[in-house]
Amino acid sequence: MRVGVIGAGSIGSVVAAALRDGAVPGARLTGVSDPAQPDGLPVLPVGELIEASDLVVEAAGHQALAELGPQVLDAGRDLLVVSVGALADEELHERLRAAGPGVPHLSTGAIGGLDLLRAAARMGLHHVELVTTKRAASLVQPWMSDAEAERLRTADTPVELMRGPARKVTAAFPKSANVAASVALAAGDWDVVETAVVADPCAETTSHVITAEGAAGRYRFEIRNHPSQETPTSSQVVPYAVLSAIGALATPEGAFR
Ligand SMILES: NC(=O)c1ccc[n+]([C@@H]2O[C@H](COP(=O)([O-])OP(=O)(O)OC[C@H]3O[C@@H](n4cnc5c(N)ncnc54)[C@H](O)[C@@H]3O)[C@@H](O)[C@H]2O)c1
């Protein structure tokens, strides 16, 4: 499978280098497309990258997904979406759904348990809660007043910054949007997912605690990721989730890898 990567930042550069080095059997790198022109990776203009690839990985951000995602699918190329939070925008979600003949796939990104949530959602979920806890300093947002931002930077105990429906919280904390969107899409309902963001000045890991209750049973998933060194709002595991998804798409017949 020929794989092109749009966006070679903290996630895309790790994915592209691993593909270049043959780390995923059945998949090879065609190139990367990124205006930052990363060193050590074959750079292609986006049109050529799409043309040369069977699968295009989007790891470039919400705006890039909106601009390029439909083009990839309309060209008959499959698309692996990393900026899942962008799908909180219903209009974009619909445009991607309507595009084709390429097929969109979603990276599981920073979390797991989505397969069980999807299964339980088929029987009906009454309530889903996601509590994301990050280092306080990485949660400062442009809409915060100087006083609020300073209080966050200097807090010495954990503070719940916001709690509410997933769409509202993702709009206020876009860097936390990906996980909330992944949970909402697995639950098949944005309104059923109550999302909270907690700032913890002492957090050594980024944690996501997902609890769900419905006709199928009660579930609790607790994920504690080491933050990315380059991008503390992201987690180190994310590029490896992308590589794992590429591996499953490249050799779908191999269940035991
Ligand atoms: N699904 C998840 O759980 C999850 C987890 C973490 C991050 N993410 C998302 O993944 C995306 C990438 O994250 P990152 O940490 O690698 O970001 P990053 O800022 O390190 O890298 C993004 C790269 O994309 C490039 N870029 C921007 N616009 C582009 C365009 N139109 N065409 C080509 N390249 C373009 C930038 O130059 C940059 O190098 C973000 O949207 C982030 O929110 C998802």
py3Dmol code that shows the C-alpha trace and the ligand (Angstrom):
import py3Dmol

protein = """\
ATOM      1  CA  MET A   1       0.000   0.000   0.000  1.00  0.00           C
ATOM      2  CA  ARG A   2       1.407   3.404  -1.029  1.00  0.00           C
ATOM      3  CA  VAL A   3       0.952   5.885   1.822  1.00  0.00           C
ATOM      4  CA  GLY A   4       1.229   9.679   1.648  1.00  0.00           C
ATOM      5  CA  VAL A   5       1.286  11.858   4.754  1.00  0.00           C
ATOM      6  CA  ILE A   6      -0.190  15.371   4.854  1.00  0.00           C
ATOM      7  CA  GLY A   7       1.395  17.278   7.741  1.00  0.00           C
ATOM      8  CA  ALA A   8       4.818  16.277   9.044  1.00  0.00           C
ATOM      9  CA  GLY A   9       4.667  17.815  12.527  1.00  0.00           C
ATOM     10  CA  SER A  10       5.018  15.940  15.811  1.00  0.00           C
ATOM     11  CA  ILE A  11       2.712  13.093  14.686  1.00  0.00           C
ATOM     12  CA  GLY A  12       3.186  13.008  10.888  1.00  0.00           C
ATOM     13  CA  SER A  13       6.995  13.127  11.004  1.00  0.00           C
ATOM     14  CA  VAL A  14       7.168  10.005  13.225  1.00  0.00           C
ATOM     15  CA  VAL A  15       4.636   8.206  11.004  1.00  0.00           C
ATOM     16  CA  ALA A  16       6.437   9.171   7.785  1.00  0.00           C
ATOM     17  CA  ALA A  17       9.907   8.231   9.091  1.00  0.00           C
ATOM     18  CA  ALA A  18       8.640   4.821  10.257  1.00  0.00           C
ATOM     19  CA  LEU A  19       7.005   4.164   6.859  1.00  0.00           C
ATOM     20  CA  ARG A  20      10.175   5.341   5.059  1.00  0.00           C
ATOM     21  CA  ASP A  21      12.190   2.900   7.193  1.00  0.00           C
ATOM     22  CA  GLY A  22       9.893  -0.038   6.358  1.00  0.00           C
ATOM     23  CA  ALA A  23       8.417  -0.393   9.876  1.00  0.00           C
ATOM     24  CA  VAL A  24       4.957  -1.377   8.577  1.00  0.00           C
ATOM     25  CA  PRO A  25       4.874  -4.546   6.435  1.00  0.00           C
ATOM     26  CA  GLY A  26       2.854  -4.025   3.274  1.00  0.00           C
ATOM     27  CA  ALA A  27       3.051  -0.219   3.429  1.00  0.00           C
ATOM     28  CA  ARG A  28       5.580   2.198   1.955  1.00  0.00           C
ATOM     29  CA  LEU A  29       5.919   5.981   2.076  1.00  0.00           C
ATOM     30  CA  THR A  30       5.242   7.893  -1.144  1.00  0.00           C
ATOM     31  CA  GLY A  31       6.014  11.264   0.428  1.00  0.00           C
ATOM     32  CA  VAL A  32       4.910  14.014   2.768  1.00  0.00           C
ATOM     33  CA  SER A  33       3.222  17.312   2.020  1.00  0.00           C
ATOM     34  CA  ASP A  34       3.915  20.138   4.466  1.00  0.00           C
ATOM     35  CA  PRO A  35       4.615  23.845   3.811  1.00  0.00           C
ATOM     36  CA  ALA A  36       7.293  23.622   6.544  1.00  0.00           C
ATOM     37  CA  GLN A  37       9.377  21.424   4.136  1.00  0.00           C
ATOM     38  CA  PRO A  38      10.645  18.921   6.747  1.00  0.00           C
ATOM     39  CA  ASP A  39      14.223  17.636   6.445  1.00  0.00           C
ATOM     40  CA  GLY A  40      14.955  13.974   5.739  1.00  0.00           C
ATOM     41  CA  LEU A  41      11.557  13.127   4.248  1.00  0.00           C
ATOM     42  CA  PRO A  42      10.533  13.131   0.561  1.00  0.00           C
ATOM     43  CA  VAL A  43       8.330  16.217   0.072  1.00  0.00           C
ATOM     44  CA  LEU A  44       5.679  16.266  -2.680  1.00  0.00           C
ATOM     45  CA  PRO A  45       3.104  18.900  -3.673  1.00  0.00           C
ATOM     46  CA  VAL A  46      -0.237  17.786  -2.282  1.00  0.00           C
ATOM     47  CA  GLY A  47      -1.799  17.017  -5.698  1.00  0.00           C
ATOM     48  CA  GLU A  48       1.107  14.704  -6.625  1.00  0.00           C
ATOM     49  CA  LEU A  49       1.047  13.109  -3.182  1.00  0.00           C
ATOM     50  CA  ILE A  50      -2.650  12.225  -3.529  1.00  0.00           C
ATOM     51  CA  GLU A  51      -2.107  10.929  -7.066  1.00  0.00           C
ATOM     52  CA  ALA A  52       0.806   8.692  -5.968  1.00  0.00           C
ATOM     53  CA  SER A  53      -0.899   7.207  -2.876  1.00  0.00           C
ATOM     54  CA  ASP A  54      -3.494   4.531  -2.116  1.00  0.00           C
ATOM     55  CA  LEU A  55      -3.958   5.855   1.424  1.00  0.00           C
ATOM     56  CA  VAL A  56      -3.448   9.441   2.566  1.00  0.00           C
ATOM     57  CA  VAL A  57      -2.843  10.142   6.269  1.00  0.00           C
ATOM     58  CA  GLU A  58      -4.080  13.559   7.418  1.00  0.00           C
ATOM     59  CA  ALA A  59      -1.944  14.764  10.339  1.00  0.00           C
ATOM     60  CA  ALA A  60      -2.032  18.467   9.507  1.00  0.00           C
ATOM     61  CA  GLY A  61      -4.816  19.976  11.605  1.00  0.00           C
ATOM     62  CA  HIS A  62      -8.488  20.740  11.473  1.00  0.00           C
ATOM     63  CA  GLN A  63      -8.298  23.341   8.704  1.00  0.00           C
ATOM     64  CA  ALA A  64      -6.179  21.102   6.461  1.00  0.00           C
ATOM     65  CA  LEU A  65      -8.671  18.250   6.892  1.00  0.00           C
ATOM     66  CA  ALA A  66     -11.502  20.580   5.823  1.00  0.00           C
ATOM     67  CA  GLU A  67      -9.503  21.824   2.819  1.00  0.00           C
ATOM     68  CA  LEU A  68      -8.012  18.537   1.610  1.00  0.00           C
ATOM     69  CA  GLY A  69     -10.061  15.638   3.025  1.00  0.00           C
ATOM     70  CA  PRO A  70     -12.893  15.757   0.427  1.00  0.00           C
ATOM     71  CA  GLN A  71     -10.304  16.137  -2.389  1.00  0.00           C
ATOM     72  CA  VAL A  72      -8.486  12.958  -1.248  1.00  0.00           C
ATOM     73  CA  LEU A  73     -11.720  10.928  -1.114  1.00  0.00           C
ATOM     74  CA  ASP A  74     -13.043  12.304  -4.422  1.00  0.00           C
ATOM     75  CA  ALA A  75      -9.754  11.224  -6.054  1.00  0.00           C
ATOM     76  CA  GLY A  76     -10.562   7.633  -4.992  1.00  0.00           C
ATOM     77  CA  ARG A  77      -7.893   7.524  -2.290  1.00  0.00           C
ATOM     78  CA  ASP A  78      -8.607   6.286   1.201  1.00  0.00           C
ATOM     79  CA  LEU A  79      -8.081   8.781   4.017  1.00  0.00           C
ATOM     80  CA  LEU A  80      -6.888   8.141   7.573  1.00  0.00           C
ATOM     81  CA  VAL A  81      -8.054  11.077   9.691  1.00  0.00           C
ATOM     82  CA  VAL A  82      -5.946  12.038  12.730  1.00  0.00           C
ATOM     83  CA  SER A  83      -7.608  15.432  13.384  1.00  0.00           C
ATOM     84  CA  VAL A  84     -10.793  13.674  14.492  1.00  0.00           C
ATOM     85  CA  GLY A  85     -11.873  16.731  16.527  1.00  0.00           C
ATOM     86  CA  ALA A  86     -12.589  18.565  13.268  1.00  0.00           C
ATOM     87  CA  LEU A  87     -15.648  16.324  12.882  1.00  0.00           C
ATOM     88  CA  ALA A  88     -17.364  18.295  15.655  1.00  0.00           C
ATOM     89  CA  ASP A  89     -18.166  20.563  12.691  1.00  0.00           C
ATOM     90  CA  GLU A  90     -21.298  18.856  11.340  1.00  0.00           C
ATOM     91  CA  GLU A  91     -20.962  20.489   7.928  1.00  0.00           C
ATOM     92  CA  LEU A  92     -17.438  19.056   7.464  1.00  0.00           C
ATOM     93  CA  HIS A  93     -18.543  15.662   8.753  1.00  0.00           C
ATOM     94  CA  GLU A  94     -21.325  15.622   6.122  1.00  0.00           C
ATOM     95  CA  ARG A  95     -18.957  16.748   3.332  1.00  0.00           C
ATOM     96  CA  LEU A  96     -16.557  13.892   4.153  1.00  0.00           C
ATOM     97  CA  ARG A  97     -19.423  11.419   4.352  1.00  0.00           C
ATOM     98  CA  ALA A  98     -20.678  12.525   0.919  1.00  0.00           C
ATOM     99  CA  ALA A  99     -17.211  12.463  -0.718  1.00  0.00           C
ATOM    100  CA  GLY A 100     -15.827   9.380  -2.470  1.00  0.00           C
ATOM    101  CA  PRO A 101     -15.200   6.835  -3.891  1.00  0.00           C
ATOM    102  CA  GLY A 102     -12.276   6.830  -1.417  1.00  0.00           C
ATOM    103  CA  VAL A 103     -13.080   5.586   2.090  1.00  0.00           C
ATOM    104  CA  PRO A 104     -12.460   7.602   5.295  1.00  0.00           C
ATOM    105  CA  HIS A 105     -10.974   5.911   8.391  1.00  0.00           C
ATOM    106  CA  LEU A 106     -10.510   7.455  11.853  1.00  0.00           C
ATOM    107  CA  SER A 107      -7.351   7.011  13.890  1.00  0.00           C
ATOM    108  CA  THR A 108      -8.016   5.956  17.479  1.00  0.00           C
ATOM    109  CA  GLY A 109      -5.319   8.497  18.381  1.00  0.00           C
ATOM    110  CA  ALA A 110      -4.685   8.923  22.079  1.00  0.00           C
ATOM    111  CA  ILE A 111      -7.331   6.524  23.426  1.00  0.00           C
ATOM    112  CA  GLY A 112      -8.761   3.006  23.243  1.00  0.00           C
ATOM    113  CA  GLY A 113     -11.929   1.134  24.145  1.00  0.00           C
ATOM    114  CA  LEU A 114     -13.796   2.633  21.194  1.00  0.00           C
ATOM    115  CA  ASP A 115     -14.663  -0.794  19.772  1.00  0.00           C
ATOM    116  CA  LEU A 116     -16.534  -1.766  22.958  1.00  0.00           C
ATOM    117  CA  LEU A 117     -18.244   1.638  23.171  1.00  0.00           C
ATOM    118  CA  ARG A 118     -19.419   1.243  19.554  1.00  0.00           C
ATOM    119  CA  ALA A 119     -20.782  -2.223  20.342  1.00  0.00           C
ATOM    120  CA  ALA A 120     -22.539  -1.067  23.544  1.00  0.00           C
ATOM    121  CA  ALA A 121     -23.984   1.960  21.707  1.00  0.00           C
ATOM    122  CA  ARG A 122     -25.882  -0.426  19.430  1.00  0.00           C
ATOM    123  CA  MET A 123     -27.835  -1.548  22.536  1.00  0.00           C
ATOM    124  CA  GLY A 124     -28.242   2.039  23.761  1.00  0.00           C
ATOM    125  CA  LEU A 125     -26.054   4.138  26.086  1.00  0.00           C
ATOM    126  CA  HIS A 126     -27.748   6.324  28.728  1.00  0.00           C
ATOM    127  CA  HIS A 127     -24.672   8.210  29.774  1.00  0.00           C
ATOM    128  CA  VAL A 128     -21.062   8.598  28.716  1.00  0.00           C
ATOM    129  CA  GLU A 129     -18.555  10.735  30.595  1.00  0.00           C
ATOM    130  CA  LEU A 130     -15.058  11.742  29.543  1.00  0.00           C
ATOM    131  CA  VAL A 131     -12.757  13.445  32.054  1.00  0.00           C
ATOM    132  CA  THR A 132      -9.522  14.693  30.524  1.00  0.00           C
ATOM    133  CA  THR A 133      -6.757  15.832  32.883  1.00  0.00           C
ATOM    134  CA  LYS A 134      -3.711  17.652  31.535  1.00  0.00           C
ATOM    135  CA  ARG A 135      -0.860  19.720  32.848  1.00  0.00           C
ATOM    136  CA  ALA A 136      -2.361  23.062  33.830  1.00  0.00           C
ATOM    137  CA  ALA A 137      -0.018  25.194  31.702  1.00  0.00           C
ATOM    138  CA  SER A 138      -0.973  23.327  28.493  1.00  0.00           C
ATOM    139  CA  LEU A 139      -4.646  24.234  28.956  1.00  0.00           C
ATOM    140  CA  VAL A 140      -4.315  28.022  28.756  1.00  0.00           C
ATOM    141  CA  GLN A 141      -6.650  29.214  25.951  1.00  0.00           C
ATOM    142  CA  PRO A 142      -6.760  32.460  23.924  1.00  0.00           C
ATOM    143  CA  TRP A 143     -10.277  33.259  25.282  1.00  0.00           C
ATOM    144  CA  MET A 144      -9.067  33.265  28.908  1.00  0.00           C
ATOM    145  CA  SER A 145      -8.458  36.623  30.610  1.00  0.00           C
ATOM    146  CA  ASP A 146      -4.883  37.366  31.710  1.00  0.00           C
ATOM    147  CA  ALA A 147      -5.979  36.798  35.321  1.00  0.00           C
ATOM    148  CA  GLU A 148      -7.543  33.393  34.505  1.00  0.00           C
ATOM    149  CA  ALA A 149      -4.483  32.300  32.523  1.00  0.00           C
ATOM    150  CA  GLU A 150      -2.175  33.367  35.355  1.00  0.00           C
ATOM    151  CA  ARG A 151      -4.323  31.565  37.945  1.00  0.00           C
ATOM    152  CA  LEU A 152      -4.064  28.423  35.810  1.00  0.00           C
ATOM    153  CA  ARG A 153      -0.293  28.711  35.460  1.00  0.00           C
ATOM    154  CA  THR A 154       0.209  29.216  39.199  1.00  0.00           C
ATOM    155  CA  ALA A 155      -2.508  26.880  40.608  1.00  0.00           C
ATOM    156  CA  ASP A 156      -1.150  24.329  43.082  1.00  0.00           C
ATOM    157  CA  THR A 157      -4.162  21.983  43.143  1.00  0.00           C
ATOM    158  CA  PRO A 158      -6.257  20.383  40.354  1.00  0.00           C
ATOM    159  CA  VAL A 159      -9.064  22.596  38.970  1.00  0.00           C
ATOM    160  CA  GLU A 160     -12.055  21.494  36.836  1.00  0.00           C
ATOM    161  CA  LEU A 161     -12.060  24.169  34.122  1.00  0.00           C
ATOM    162  CA  MET A 162     -15.212  23.205  32.260  1.00  0.00           C
ATOM    163  CA  ARG A 163     -17.885  20.510  32.181  1.00  0.00           C
ATOM    164  CA  GLY A 164     -20.652  20.129  29.626  1.00  0.00           C
ATOM    165  CA  PRO A 165     -21.770  18.529  26.353  1.00  0.00           C
ATOM    166  CA  ALA A 166     -18.864  17.286  24.196  1.00  0.00           C
ATOM    167  CA  ARG A 167     -19.415  19.818  21.393  1.00  0.00           C
ATOM    168  CA  LYS A 168     -19.344  22.812  23.764  1.00  0.00           C
ATOM    169  CA  VAL A 169     -16.185  21.656  25.556  1.00  0.00           C
ATOM    170  CA  THR A 170     -14.348  20.826  22.320  1.00  0.00           C
ATOM    171  CA  ALA A 171     -15.082  24.325  21.016  1.00  0.00           C
ATOM    172  CA  ALA A 172     -13.541  25.860  24.158  1.00  0.00           C
ATOM    173  CA  PHE A 173     -10.550  23.467  24.286  1.00  0.00           C
ATOM    174  CA  PRO A 174      -9.818  22.537  20.644  1.00  0.00           C
ATOM    175  CA  LYS A 175      -6.602  20.654  21.567  1.00  0.00           C
ATOM    176  CA  SER A 176      -8.750  18.351  23.690  1.00  0.00           C
ATOM    177  CA  ALA A 177     -11.284  18.009  20.883  1.00  0.00           C
ATOM    178  CA  ASN A 178      -9.861  14.872  19.285  1.00  0.00           C
ATOM    179  CA  VAL A 179     -10.502  12.535  22.188  1.00  0.00           C
ATOM    180  CA  ALA A 180     -13.965  13.960  22.915  1.00  0.00           C
ATOM    181  CA  ALA A 181     -14.876  13.612  19.229  1.00  0.00           C
ATOM    182  CA  SER A 182     -13.578  10.017  19.111  1.00  0.00           C
ATOM    183  CA  VAL A 183     -15.752   9.122  22.125  1.00  0.00           C
ATOM    184  CA  ALA A 184     -18.814  10.955  20.737  1.00  0.00           C
ATOM    185  CA  LEU A 185     -18.472   9.279  17.327  1.00  0.00           C
ATOM    186  CA  ALA A 186     -18.090   5.826  18.934  1.00  0.00           C
ATOM    187  CA  ALA A 187     -21.128   6.505  21.142  1.00  0.00           C
ATOM    188  CA  GLY A 188     -22.963   7.655  17.996  1.00  0.00           C
ATOM    189  CA  ASP A 189     -24.324  10.677  19.864  1.00  0.00           C
ATOM    190  CA  TRP A 190     -22.634  13.971  20.727  1.00  0.00           C
ATOM    191  CA  ASP A 191     -25.332  14.892  23.260  1.00  0.00           C
ATOM    192  CA  VAL A 192     -24.925  11.797  25.424  1.00  0.00           C
ATOM    193  CA  VAL A 193     -21.238  12.530  26.108  1.00  0.00           C
ATOM    194  CA  GLU A 194     -20.563  14.770  29.113  1.00  0.00           C
ATOM    195  CA  THR A 195     -17.015  16.081  28.928  1.00  0.00           C
ATOM    196  CA  ALA A 196     -14.876  17.659  31.640  1.00  0.00           C
ATOM    197  CA  VAL A 197     -11.438  19.229  31.386  1.00  0.00           C
ATOM    198  CA  VAL A 198      -9.273  19.272  34.516  1.00  0.00           C
ATOM    199  CA  ALA A 199      -6.050  21.225  34.898  1.00  0.00           C
ATOM    200  CA  ASP A 200      -3.569  19.529  37.204  1.00  0.00           C
ATOM    201  CA  PRO A 201      -0.336  21.398  37.937  1.00  0.00           C
ATOM    202  CA  CYS A 202       1.353  18.154  39.013  1.00  0.00           C
ATOM    203  CA  ALA A 203       0.080  15.864  36.204  1.00  0.00           C
ATOM    204  CA  GLU A 204       2.941  13.775  34.846  1.00  0.00           C
ATOM    205  CA  THR A 205       0.664  12.104  32.316  1.00  0.00           C
ATOM    206  CA  THR A 206      -2.328  13.197  30.257  1.00  0.00           C
ATOM    207  CA  SER A 207      -5.247  11.130  31.459  1.00  0.00           C
ATOM    208  CA  HIS A 208      -8.594  10.339  29.892  1.00  0.00           C
ATOM    209  CA  VAL A 209     -11.154   8.524  32.031  1.00  0.00           C
ATOM    210  CA  ILE A 210     -14.144   7.312  30.015  1.00  0.00           C
ATOM    211  CA  THR A 211     -17.153   5.862  31.824  1.00  0.00           C
ATOM    212  CA  ALA A 212     -20.247   4.619  30.048  1.00  0.00           C
ATOM    213  CA  GLU A 213     -23.493   3.011  31.089  1.00  0.00           C
ATOM    214  CA  GLY A 214     -26.232   1.442  29.005  1.00  0.00           C
ATOM    215  CA  ALA A 215     -28.251  -1.677  28.272  1.00  0.00           C
ATOM    216  CA  ALA A 216     -25.083  -3.695  27.582  1.00  0.00           C
ATOM    217  CA  GLY A 217     -23.424  -2.923  30.922  1.00  0.00           C
ATOM    218  CA  ARG A 218     -21.139  -0.455  32.720  1.00  0.00           C
ATOM    219  CA  TYR A 219     -17.666   0.432  31.484  1.00  0.00           C
ATOM    220  CA  ARG A 220     -14.678   2.407  32.666  1.00  0.00           C
ATOM    221  CA  PHE A 221     -11.508   3.004  30.671  1.00  0.00           C
ATOM    222  CA  GLU A 222      -8.584   4.865  32.199  1.00  0.00           C
ATOM    223  CA  ILE A 223      -5.807   5.991  29.879  1.00  0.00           C
ATOM    224  CA  ARG A 224      -2.618   7.654  31.087  1.00  0.00           C
ATOM    225  CA  ASN A 225      -0.393   8.828  28.246  1.00  0.00           C
ATOM    226  CA  HIS A 226       3.058  10.369  28.370  1.00  0.00           C
ATOM    227  CA  PRO A 227       2.767  13.804  26.716  1.00  0.00           C
ATOM    228  CA  SER A 228       4.708  14.449  23.515  1.00  0.00           C
ATOM    229  CA  GLN A 229       7.954  16.273  24.275  1.00  0.00           C
ATOM    230  CA  GLU A 230       7.611  18.610  21.256  1.00  0.00           C
ATOM    231  CA  THR A 231       3.842  19.202  21.635  1.00  0.00           C
ATOM    232  CA  PRO A 232       2.752  18.788  25.293  1.00  0.00           C
ATOM    233  CA  THR A 233      -0.942  18.987  24.305  1.00  0.00           C
ATOM    234  CA  SER A 234      -0.470  15.747  22.309  1.00  0.00           C
ATOM    235  CA  SER A 235       0.616  12.285  23.509  1.00  0.00           C
ATOM    236  CA  GLN A 236       3.585  10.180  22.467  1.00  0.00           C
ATOM    237  CA  VAL A 237       1.412   7.182  21.570  1.00  0.00           C
ATOM    238  CA  VAL A 238      -0.562   8.938  18.801  1.00  0.00           C
ATOM    239  CA  PRO A 239       1.831   8.293  15.847  1.00  0.00           C
ATOM    240  CA  TYR A 240       1.983   4.635  16.882  1.00  0.00           C
ATOM    241  CA  ALA A 241      -1.833   4.446  16.836  1.00  0.00           C
ATOM    242  CA  VAL A 242      -1.629   5.782  13.271  1.00  0.00           C
ATOM    243  CA  LEU A 243       1.027   3.196  12.305  1.00  0.00           C
ATOM    244  CA  SER A 244      -1.063   0.443  13.844  1.00  0.00           C
ATOM    245  CA  ALA A 245      -4.103   1.547  11.766  1.00  0.00           C
ATOM    246  CA  ILE A 246      -1.964   1.644   8.604  1.00  0.00           C
ATOM    247  CA  GLY A 247      -0.715  -1.886   9.397  1.00  0.00           C
ATOM    248  CA  ALA A 248      -4.286  -3.164   9.718  1.00  0.00           C
ATOM    249  CA  LEU A 249      -5.265  -1.540   6.399  1.00  0.00           C
ATOM    250  CA  ALA A 250      -2.120  -2.705   4.578  1.00  0.00           C
ATOM    251  CA  THR A 251      -2.467  -6.368   5.508  1.00  0.00           C
ATOM    252  CA  PRO A 252      -6.114  -6.826   6.495  1.00  0.00           C
ATOM    253  CA  GLU A 253      -5.948 -10.605   6.229  1.00  0.00           C
ATOM    254  CA  GLY A 254      -3.414 -10.890   9.071  1.00  0.00           C
ATOM    255  CA  ALA A 255      -5.355 -10.980  12.355  1.00  0.00           C
ATOM    256  CA  PHE A 256      -2.377 -12.009  14.541  1.00  0.00           C
ATOM    257  CA  ARG A 257       0.352  -9.402  14.273  1.00  0.00           C
TER     258      ARG A 257
END
"""
ligand_1 = """\
44
LIG
N -6.895 11.689 17.286
C -6.193 12.060 18.384
O -6.372 11.491 19.487
C -5.176 13.155 18.282
C -4.223 13.296 19.290
C -3.291 14.332 19.185
C -3.353 15.211 18.096
N -4.313 15.065 17.145
C -4.423 15.994 16.010
O -3.492 15.634 15.012
C -3.163 16.803 14.237
C -1.640 16.913 14.096
O -1.073 17.080 15.390
P 0.489 17.410 15.578
O 0.748 17.403 17.045
O 1.317 16.540 14.682
O 0.523 18.922 15.037
P 1.809 19.766 14.582
O 1.395 21.191 14.700
O 3.035 19.288 15.272
O 1.965 19.386 13.021
C 1.058 19.782 12.024
C 1.862 19.931 10.726
O 0.934 20.093 9.656
C 1.462 21.075 8.773
N 0.358 21.646 8.004
C -0.548 22.572 8.392
N -1.411 22.824 7.399
C -1.057 22.023 6.374
C -1.581 21.816 5.065
N -2.652 22.487 4.615
N -0.968 20.923 4.264
C 0.109 20.225 4.695
N 0.646 20.376 5.931
C 0.057 21.276 6.745
C 2.185 22.081 9.663
O 3.185 22.797 8.931
C 2.798 21.150 10.731
O 4.108 20.739 10.386
C -3.799 17.983 14.981
O -5.029 18.329 14.347
C -4.078 17.439 16.358
O -5.158 18.107 16.988
C -5.205 14.035 17.199
"""
view = py3Dmol.view(width=600, height=400)
view.addModel(protein, "pdb")
view.setStyle({"model": 0}, {"cartoon": {"style": "trace"}})
view.addModel(ligand_1, "xyz")
view.setStyle({"model": 1}, {"stick": {}})
view.zoomTo()
view.show()
